[in-house]
Amino acid sequence: MFRCKDKDGSVVICTKQTWENHIVAEHPEMKACQSYVKDAIEKPYQVYQDGRNPGKRVIYKPFVLPPPYQLQYLRVVVEYRQSRGKSSKGYVVTAFPCQGQRKGDILIWSGK
């Protein structure tokens, strides 16, 4: 579906299979929102360490979705995998609108 770089310069990939079979299948409001997800990855509002999985980062960006979700956050979960001798790559796991951050996640960067 798309490839971009996160705020630290790591490549992040969202496959067509993940987009269609997970994100849109479970969150139909995300159907035409690839550009919002890409924007959140490239220019996040806050980045958290997933409280349950150290290989995952949770990205939040407010007010980026079309109505009626514009007053919520976009939550994007990216799993990073280390390649042999290469820098890590990120893979989008999920993306959806939410009311706020999940308890247990650890703030590691804020652009506020």
Protein Blocks (a to p, Z undefined) as FASTA:
>chain_A
ZZcddfkopacdddfklmmmmmmmmmmmlmmmmmmmmmmmmmcfbdcddfkbmkbccddd
ehkbccfklmpccdddddddddehiacddddfbdcddfbdcehiacfbdcZZ
